Each structure stands twice: as C-alpha cells, then as structure tokens.
C-alpha cells in the first residue's frame, strides 16, 4: 500500500477546490488590466490628436498661411514674416530711427574703503529705480570697494532683475565701469544717483558718466516719412500691422522712398499645415484600428473590438470630417477619405480651391478654444474632449469603473485565499489522520506477520 503524503494531497485538493473561482478571477483581472491599458493608449492617441488640432489655428489666424516679401528695404529691414492673421496686401514702410540700448561708461573709478560706500540709486527712463548698497559690495573682504565689486553689486541688486547690466572693460591701461540698459528704447535710459554717498573721489567719478549710446525709440512710418502713420516703439521688432513682423536694423536716408512689404497667400505653407492635419488624423485612426481589431488565426481580439462606445467615437470623428460650412466640405479642398478610414490630401485640388476662395478654407476649418469653437476643428476637438476631459470624459469614467472592478477582484482574491487556506487545513487534518491510521495498520500487519513466523 502506497504511503500517504498529507501535505501534497491537501495541496492538490485545496487547489482543485478553488480552481474554478480562481480561473474566473484571473480572467476578470486580465480583462480589467487590458481595458485599463487600452484606455491609457486611447487617452494618449486622442491627446496627441487634440494637440495637433489645437495648433492648426488661433483666434486671429486660420489654416491659410501668408508670406511676406521685402523690396527696397536695403539693410534697414533685415527680415519680414507673416502669419495667417495678416491680410494679403502691400504696405509701404519707412524706418526713420531704430531703437537703441542705452550705455554709459564711468572711467577709472578709484578703489575706496568700504566706509566710503553707501546707497547708490540706479534710475531708469520709465521712472522706476532700484538701490545698490555699496557697503556690502566688498566681496573679497579686503576692506575696499573695486570697480568689479561695484559691477557685481549692481547686477545682484534685489530689485534690478535685468533692468541694468554692469560690466568692466579695460582699454589702453584704463578700466571702465560700463552700464547697459536691460531693454532697448527711451524707457531703458540709465542714470546713477550717487548723492547719498560720502564725499570721495568715487562719488565724483560716479557723477560724471560718459554716454556711449543714447537711449532711443524706434520710429517707423506706415507710408512715406512725414505724411504716413507714425509709430514709435521701444523694440526693433515691428508688429504694428496685424500678423506681420519686421526686424528693423538701421534707419533709412531721410527723404528716400519707403520699403515695400508684400503679403500674399503661401500655398506651400498652407499645404504643409493641412498635411500635418492629415498625418495627425491618420495616426489617431491607426491607434483606433489597433484598439478595435478582431482576433485572427487564433489571436485574441483587442480590448475594444466589440465596444459600442469606441465605435461611436469613430463615427463622430468621421461625421466631423464630412461636415459642411458655408457650402464647402474638406473634400472640396482635396482632403478625401479612404475605405480603411484614413484620409489623404490631393494637393492639385487644394491649389485650385485656394486660388478660387482661400477664405472658405479658414471658415471650414474654424478654430478651437476653451470657451467657443467652430468648424471642423471645433467639432473634432469637441469629440476628443468628450473622451479626454479630466473630470467628465469617457476615459476618466471608464478608468474609475475599472478601478472599482480591480478593487472588487482584489477583495475576491483575498476571500479565495482564505477559502484555500481553510480547505488546505481541513484536507491536511484528514489526510494526517489517514496517514496515522495507515501507520497503525502497517504496525498491526507487521505484528501478525511476526507471530505467524514464530508459530
């Protein structure tokens, strides 16, 4: 008779006792994890698409792009660019002055004892000012204040924040303290007030600065000099014309003809923008294909293969692509759908449509925004947001539901572990008794055998 092993037999029977329930819990856990992973992938795909859609337009600029071409500017204007917000038009621009950064030099400032330091006030052309405590400027603790230490104290002053930049320059055996404005234009003009310092050579020197570059605003005329619209500004980046940006480099000769800036539609840039939209949509479609794929040749189906909600999401996205605005659709501008759900761009058809009526493309695409949106892009963003919103979106609600399910599975697993342990202990006790009985029977049998031999 084979010897009984209580531990092994109790383990086998306890496993059999919970096998069915364990299989069910394992299946549920795998499904919950698969759903959670799929939701995360969907969140990522929709988020990437939403970001791409949001970047296609702004409140002031649509999908149609513009280019700016300069002529007659010489070296006065070094660059011109136009965004979609710029109207297709020709502008005359005359640069009378360019903005400058104020610079002042203070020559051969003497090193003085710390006791001759004190409050130095830096005043700016916009009326603001900040103080520099020269008594705390002795960085190397040698008892004197040098030009380099004054420069450092100015740069590190509490309320400076880049309004003025101090440096030391050595030339011809002389060292100069140079102050530069932190910004161009008249408002950046720098002046030092050393009146609160003790009388010394340092106080005298700080009161006798030499201007290297005067503070000056840029002056630009829209039209001819003296008769056009005069624009004065602190920066050499000129943006007074909506959507148009000019970089000013130097003034034009008085009385000379203004430069010409021609703003026109840029079909190449517009095509690239639309191709970006096509690429973004196809990336989303590919992700949805993977998440809804049915199993083939024995492989398992994807998490959302039979999900009605995700199927509805795809339908809403496709409906947004087919929407009509002002009598036109995306197909009229060369964006067509394929049977597999992807879209493509017919550039020849786009060029013809842009030549006929570019404004309709902007109206069709519309815009996206936090409060209001319109057109195809607004509809697409609305669909995406209904799933990705962090408080009310479908993904948030589904992930919450998955977490509840996973918590319930964990609790069920804990109960099953307890059931396993109880069954194991019960079977172990039973087989241990059986083992003891078997041992007793074996001993009795041995006794009988011994008696029979003796007899």
C-alpha positions as CSV (number, residue, x, y, z in Angstrom):
1,X,0.0,0.0,0.0
2,X,1.5,3.4,-1.1
3,X,2.3,5.7,1.7
4,X,0.1,8.8,2.1
5,X,1.7,12.3,1.9
6,X,-0.8,14.6,3.7
7,X,0.8,17.9,2.6
8,X,1.0,17.0,-1.1
9,X,-2.6,15.6,-1.2
10,X,-4.0,18.5,0.8
11,X,-2.4,21.0,-1.5
12,X,-3.7,19.2,-4.6
13,X,-7.3,19.0,-3.3
14,X,-7.3,22.6,-2.0
15,X,-6.2,23.8,-5.4
16,X,-8.9,21.8,-7.1
17,X,-11.4,23.2,-4.6
18,X,-10.7,26.9,-5.6
19,X,-9.7,26.2,-9.3
20,X,-12.9,27.3,-10.9
21,X,-13.2,30.5,-8.8
22,X,-9.5,31.3,-9.3
23,X,-9.9,30.9,-13.1
24,X,-12.8,33.3,-13.1
25,X,-10.9,35.9,-11.0
26,X,-7.8,35.6,-13.2
27,X,-9.9,36.2,-16.3
28,X,-11.6,39.2,-14.8
29,X,-8.3,40.6,-13.7
30,X,-6.7,40.2,-17.1
31,X,-9.7,41.8,-18.8
32,X,-9.6,44.8,-16.3
33,X,-5.9,45.3,-16.9
34,X,-6.3,45.0,-20.6
35,X,-9.1,47.6,-20.6
36,X,-7.0,50.0,-18.4
37,X,-4.0,49.7,-20.7
38,X,-6.2,50.3,-23.8
39,X,-7.8,53.3,-22.2
40,X,-4.4,54.8,-21.5
41,X,-3.4,54.2,-25.1
42,X,-6.6,55.8,-26.3
43,X,-6.0,58.8,-24.0
44,X,-2.6,59.3,-25.4
45,X,-3.8,59.0,-29.0
46,X,-6.6,61.4,-28.5
47,X,-4.4,63.8,-26.6
48,X,-1.8,63.9,-29.4
49,X,-4.5,64.5,-31.9
50,X,-6.1,67.2,-29.9
51,X,-2.8,69.0,-29.5
52,X,-2.2,68.8,-33.3
53,X,-5.7,70.2,-34.0
54,X,-5.3,73.0,-31.4
55,X,-2.1,74.1,-33.1
56,X,-3.6,74.4,-36.6
57,X,-5.4,77.7,-35.9
58,X,-5.6,80.5,-33.4
59,X,-8.2,83.2,-32.7
60,X,-6.5,85.6,-35.1
61,X,-5.0,83.2,-37.7
62,X,-6.6,80.4,-39.7
63,X,-5.2,77.5,-41.6
64,X,-4.4,79.6,-44.7
65,X,-0.8,80.8,-44.4
66,X,0.8,84.0,-45.6
67,X,4.2,85.0,-46.8
68,X,5.9,88.4,-46.7
69,X,8.3,89.7,-49.4
70,X,10.5,92.8,-48.9
71,X,11.7,95.1,-51.7
72,X,13.5,98.5,-51.5
73,X,14.4,98.0,-47.8
74,X,18.2,97.7,-48.3
75,X,19.7,97.0,-44.9
76,X,17.1,98.9,-43.0
77,X,14.8,95.9,-42.6
78,X,16.5,92.5,-42.4
79,X,13.6,90.2,-42.1
80,X,9.8,90.1,-42.7
81,X,7.4,87.3,-41.9
82,X,3.6,87.0,-42.0
83,X,1.3,84.7,-40.1
84,X,-2.2,83.6,-41.2
85,X,-3.6,86.6,-39.4
86,X,-2.0,89.0,-41.9
87,X,-4.2,90.2,-44.7
88,X,-3.0,89.8,-48.3
89,X,-1.9,93.3,-49.0
90,X,1.0,95.6,-49.9
91,X,2.4,98.0,-47.3
92,X,4.9,100.9,-47.6
93,X,7.2,101.2,-44.6
94,X,9.8,103.9,-43.8
95,X,12.3,103.4,-41.0
96,X,13.3,106.8,-39.5
97,X,15.0,105.5,-36.4
98,X,15.9,102.2,-34.8
99,X,15.7,101.5,-31.1
100,X,19.0,101.5,-29.2
101,X,20.2,100.2,-25.9
102,X,21.5,102.9,-23.6
103,X,25.1,102.6,-22.5
104,X,27.1,104.8,-20.1
105,X,30.8,104.5,-19.1
106,X,32.4,105.6,-15.9
107,X,36.2,105.8,-16.2
108,X,38.9,104.8,-13.7
109,X,36.7,104.5,-10.6
110,X,39.0,104.5,-7.6
111,X,39.1,101.7,-5.1
112,X,37.8,103.2,-1.9
113,X,37.4,102.0,1.7
114,X,34.1,100.3,2.5
115,X,33.4,103.2,4.8
116,X,33.0,105.5,1.8
117,X,30.4,103.2,0.3
118,X,26.7,103.7,0.7
119,X,23.4,103.7,-1.2
120,X,23.7,104.1,-4.9
121,X,20.5,104.6,-6.9
122,X,20.0,103.4,-10.5
123,X,17.2,105.4,-12.2
124,X,15.6,104.3,-15.4
125,X,13.8,106.3,-18.1
126,X,10.4,104.7,-17.3
127,X,10.5,106.3,-13.9
128,X,11.5,103.1,-11.9
129,X,14.6,102.8,-9.9
130,X,16.5,100.4,-7.6
131,X,19.1,100.8,-4.9
132,X,22.5,99.3,-4.5
133,X,24.2,99.1,-1.1
134,X,27.9,99.6,-1.8
135,X,28.9,99.0,1.8
136,X,28.1,95.3,1.2
137,X,30.0,95.2,-2.1
138,X,33.4,94.1,-0.7
139,X,33.3,90.5,-2.0
140,X,36.9,89.6,-1.2
141,X,36.8,91.3,2.3
142,X,40.0,93.3,1.7
143,X,38.3,96.5,3.1
144,X,38.0,98.3,-0.2
145,X,35.4,98.5,-3.0
146,X,36.7,97.9,-6.5
147,X,35.0,98.6,-9.9
148,X,34.4,94.8,-10.4
149,X,32.7,94.7,-7.0
150,X,30.5,97.7,-7.8
151,X,29.5,96.0,-11.1
152,X,28.7,92.8,-9.2
153,X,26.7,94.6,-6.6
154,X,24.6,96.4,-9.3
155,X,23.9,93.1,-11.2
156,X,22.9,91.3,-8.0
157,X,20.8,94.2,-6.5
158,X,17.5,92.9,-5.2
159,X,15.2,94.9,-7.5
160,X,17.4,95.0,-10.6
161,X,16.0,91.9,-12.3
162,X,17.9,92.6,-15.5
163,X,16.9,96.3,-15.8
164,X,20.6,97.3,-15.9
165,X,23.7,95.3,-16.6
166,X,27.1,96.4,-15.3
167,X,30.5,95.2,-16.6
168,X,34.1,96.3,-16.5
169,X,36.1,97.0,-19.7
170,X,39.8,97.5,-19.8
171,X,41.3,99.5,-22.7
172,X,44.6,101.4,-23.0
173,X,45.5,100.7,-19.4
174,X,42.2,102.2,-18.2
175,X,39.4,100.2,-16.7
176,X,35.8,101.4,-17.2
177,X,32.6,100.5,-15.5
178,X,30.0,100.2,-18.3
179,X,26.3,100.2,-17.6
180,X,23.9,98.9,-20.2
181,X,20.2,99.1,-20.2
182,X,18.4,95.7,-19.9
183,X,16.0,96.8,-22.7
184,X,16.1,99.0,-25.8
185,X,14.2,102.2,-26.1
186,X,13.9,105.5,-24.3
187,X,12.3,103.9,-21.2
188,X,15.5,101.9,-20.6
189,X,17.7,105.0,-20.2
190,X,20.1,104.7,-17.2
191,X,21.2,107.4,-14.7
192,X,23.1,107.0,-11.5
193,X,22.3,109.0,-8.4
194,X,25.3,109.0,-6.1
195,X,24.2,111.9,-3.9
196,X,23.8,109.8,-0.8
197,X,27.4,108.5,-0.9
198,X,30.0,110.1,1.3
199,X,32.1,112.7,-0.4
200,X,35.0,111.0,-2.1
201,X,36.7,110.5,-5.5
202,X,34.3,107.6,-6.1
203,X,31.2,109.8,-5.6
204,X,32.7,112.4,-8.1
205,X,33.5,109.7,-10.7
206,X,30.0,108.1,-10.5
207,X,28.5,111.5,-11.1
208,X,30.5,112.0,-14.3
209,X,29.4,109.2,-16.7
210,X,30.1,109.4,-20.4
211,X,27.3,108.3,-22.7
212,X,28.4,105.7,-25.2
213,X,25.0,105.0,-26.8
214,X,21.9,107.2,-26.4
215,X,18.6,105.7,-25.4
216,X,16.3,105.9,-28.4
217,X,12.9,104.5,-29.5
218,X,12.4,103.2,-33.0
219,X,10.3,105.4,-35.3
220,X,8.6,103.8,-38.2
221,X,6.2,105.4,-40.8
222,X,3.5,103.4,-42.5
223,X,3.7,105.2,-45.8
224,X,6.1,108.0,-46.6
225,X,8.2,109.8,-44.0
226,X,6.3,112.7,-42.6
227,X,3.0,112.0,-44.2
228,X,2.2,108.4,-43.2
229,X,1.2,107.0,-39.9
230,X,4.0,107.5,-37.3
231,X,4.6,104.6,-35.0
232,X,7.1,104.9,-32.1
233,X,8.1,101.9,-30.0
234,X,11.0,100.6,-27.8
235,X,11.7,97.4,-29.8
236,X,13.2,96.8,-33.2
237,X,10.7,94.0,-33.7
238,X,7.9,95.8,-35.5
239,X,4.4,94.2,-35.2
240,X,2.0,97.2,-35.6
241,X,0.5,95.6,-38.7
242,X,-1.6,92.6,-37.6
243,X,0.1,89.3,-38.5
244,X,3.2,91.0,-39.9
245,X,6.6,91.0,-38.2
246,X,9.5,93.2,-39.4
247,X,13.0,93.2,-38.0
248,X,14.5,96.8,-38.0
249,X,18.3,97.1,-38.4
250,X,19.1,100.7,-39.3
251,X,17.4,103.9,-40.4
252,X,16.7,104.9,-44.0
253,X,18.1,108.0,-45.5
254,X,15.9,111.0,-45.0
255,X,13.7,111.6,-48.0
256,X,14.3,108.2,-49.5
257,X,11.4,106.0,-50.8
258,X,9.9,103.7,-48.3
259,X,10.3,99.9,-48.5
260,X,7.6,97.7,-49.8
261,X,6.3,94.7,-47.9
262,X,4.0,92.4,-50.0
263,X,1.9,89.9,-48.0
264,X,0.4,87.1,-50.1
265,X,-1.0,83.6,-49.7
266,X,1.6,81.0,-49.1
267,X,0.2,77.8,-50.7
268,X,3.2,75.8,-49.8
269,X,2.9,76.6,-46.1
270,X,-0.8,76.0,-46.2
271,X,-0.4,72.6,-47.8
272,X,2.2,71.6,-45.2
273,X,-0.3,72.7,-42.5
274,X,-3.1,70.6,-44.0
275,X,-0.7,67.6,-44.5
276,X,0.1,67.9,-40.7
277,X,-3.6,67.6,-40.0
278,X,-3.9,64.6,-42.3
279,X,-0.9,62.9,-40.6
280,X,-2.4,63.6,-37.1
281,X,-5.8,62.2,-38.1
282,X,-4.3,59.1,-39.7
283,X,-2.2,58.5,-36.6
284,X,-5.4,58.5,-34.5
285,X,-7.1,56.2,-36.9
286,X,-4.2,53.8,-36.7
287,X,-4.4,53.7,-32.9
288,X,-8.2,53.1,-33.1
289,X,-7.6,50.3,-35.6
290,X,-5.2,48.6,-33.2
291,X,-7.6,49.0,-30.2
292,X,-10.6,47.6,-32.0
293,X,-9.0,44.9,-34.1
294,X,-10.7,41.5,-34.1
295,X,-8.6,38.4,-33.5
296,X,-7.5,36.4,-36.5
297,X,-5.9,32.9,-36.8
298,X,-6.4,32.2,-33.1
299,X,-5.1,35.5,-31.8
300,X,-7.1,37.4,-29.2
301,X,-9.2,40.4,-30.1
302,X,-8.2,43.9,-28.9
303,X,-9.8,45.4,-25.8
304,X,-12.3,47.5,-27.7
305,X,-13.1,45.1,-30.6
306,X,-16.8,45.0,-29.6
307,X,-17.0,48.3,-27.7
308,X,-20.0,50.3,-28.9
309,X,-18.7,53.5,-27.2
310,X,-15.4,53.4,-29.1
311,X,-17.3,52.6,-32.3
312,X,-19.5,55.7,-31.7
313,X,-16.3,57.7,-31.2
314,X,-15.1,56.8,-34.6
315,X,-18.4,57.6,-36.2
316,X,-18.4,61.0,-34.6
317,X,-14.9,61.7,-35.8
318,X,-15.8,60.7,-39.4
319,X,-19.0,62.8,-39.2
320,X,-17.0,65.9,-38.2
321,X,-14.8,65.3,-41.3
322,X,-17.8,65.4,-43.5
323,X,-19.4,68.5,-42.1
324,X,-20.3,71.4,-44.4
325,X,-19.6,75.0,-43.6
326,X,-20.6,77.9,-45.9
327,X,-21.4,75.4,-48.7
328,X,-18.0,73.6,-48.7
329,X,-16.5,70.4,-47.3
330,X,-13.0,69.1,-46.7
331,X,-13.3,67.1,-49.9
332,X,-13.6,70.4,-51.9
333,X,-10.1,71.3,-50.7
334,X,-8.6,67.9,-51.6
335,X,-9.0,66.1,-48.3
336,X,-10.7,62.8,-49.1
337,X,-11.5,59.7,-47.0
338,X,-10.4,56.1,-47.9
339,X,-12.4,52.9,-47.3
340,X,-10.0,52.0,-44.5
341,X,-10.8,55.2,-42.6
342,X,-7.6,57.1,-43.3
343,X,-7.6,60.4,-45.2
344,X,-5.3,61.9,-47.8
345,X,-4.6,65.2,-49.4
346,X,-4.9,66.0,-53.1
347,X,-2.5,69.0,-53.4
348,X,-3.6,69.8,-57.0
349,X,-7.2,70.1,-56.0
350,X,-6.2,72.2,-52.9
351,X,-4.2,74.6,-55.0
352,X,-7.2,75.2,-57.3
353,X,-9.6,75.7,-54.3
354,X,-7.2,78.1,-52.6
355,X,-6.9,80.2,-55.8
356,X,-10.7,80.4,-56.1
357,X,-11.6,81.2,-52.5
358,X,-9.0,80.8,-49.7
359,X,-11.3,82.4,-47.1
360,X,-13.7,79.5,-47.3
361,X,-10.9,77.1,-46.1
362,X,-10.4,79.1,-42.9
363,X,-14.2,79.2,-42.3
364,X,-14.5,75.4,-42.9
365,X,-11.7,74.5,-40.5
366,X,-12.8,77.1,-38.0
367,X,-10.9,77.2,-34.7
368,X,-10.6,75.6,-31.3
369,X,-10.8,77.3,-27.9
370,X,-11.5,76.9,-24.2
371,X,-14.9,78.6,-24.4
372,X,-16.0,78.6,-28.1
373,X,-15.0,76.8,-31.2
374,X,-16.2,76.4,-34.7
375,X,-15.9,74.4,-38.0
376,X,-14.3,71.0,-38.5
377,X,-11.6,71.6,-35.9
378,X,-14.1,72.7,-33.3
379,X,-16.2,69.6,-33.9
380,X,-13.2,67.3,-33.8
381,X,-12.0,68.9,-30.6
382,X,-15.4,68.6,-29.1
383,X,-15.4,64.8,-29.8
384,X,-11.9,64.4,-28.4
385,X,-12.7,66.4,-25.3
386,X,-15.8,64.3,-24.6
387,X,-13.4,61.4,-24.0
388,X,-10.3,63.1,-22.6
389,X,-11.8,65.7,-20.2
390,X,-10.1,65.0,-16.8
391,X,-13.4,65.3,-14.8
392,X,-16.3,64.3,-17.1
393,X,-14.6,62.5,-20.0
394,X,-15.5,58.9,-21.1
395,X,-11.9,57.7,-20.3
396,X,-12.0,59.1,-16.8
397,X,-15.4,57.5,-16.1
398,X,-14.2,54.2,-17.6
399,X,-10.9,54.2,-15.7
400,X,-12.9,54.9,-12.5
401,X,-15.1,51.9,-13.3
402,X,-12.0,49.7,-14.0
403,X,-10.5,50.7,-10.6
404,X,-13.7,49.7,-8.8
405,X,-13.6,46.3,-10.7
406,X,-10.0,45.8,-9.8
407,X,-10.7,46.6,-6.1
408,X,-13.5,44.1,-6.2
409,X,-11.3,41.5,-7.8
410,X,-8.6,42.1,-5.1
411,X,-11.2,41.6,-2.4
412,X,-12.4,38.4,-4.1
413,X,-8.9,37.1,-4.3
414,X,-8.4,37.7,-0.6
415,X,-11.6,35.7,0.1
416,X,-10.4,33.0,-2.2
417,X,-7.1,32.8,-0.4
418,X,-8.9,32.3,2.9
419,X,-11.1,29.6,1.3
420,X,-8.0,27.9,0.0
421,X,-6.3,28.0,3.4
422,X,-9.4,26.6,5.2
423,X,-9.7,23.8,2.7
424,X,-6.0,23.0,2.9
425,X,-6.1,22.8,6.7
426,X,-9.2,20.6,6.6
427,X,-7.7,18.2,4.0
428,X,-4.3,18.2,5.8
429,X,-6.0,17.2,9.1
430,X,-8.0,14.5,7.3
431,X,-5.0,13.0,5.4
432,X,-2.9,13.3,8.5
433,X,-5.4,11.1,10.4
434,X,-5.5,8.7,7.4
435,X,-1.7,8.6,7.5
436,X,-1.7,7.8,11.2
437,X,-4.3,5.1,10.6
438,X,-2.2,3.7,7.8
439,X,0.8,3.6,10.0
440,X,-1.2,1.8,12.8
441,X,-2.4,-0.8,10.3
442,X,1.1,-1.3,9.0
443,X,2.3,-1.9,12.5
444,X,-0.5,-4.4,13.2
445,X,0.2,-6.2,10.0
446,X,3.9,-6.4,10.9
447,X,2.9,-7.9,14.3
448,X,0.7,-10.5,12.7
449,X,3.5,-11.4,10.3
450,X,5.9,-11.8,13.2
451,X,3.5,-14.0,15.2
452,X,2.9,-16.3,12.2
453,X,6.6,-16.7,11.6
454,X,7.2,-17.7,15.3
455,X,4.4,-20.2,15.3
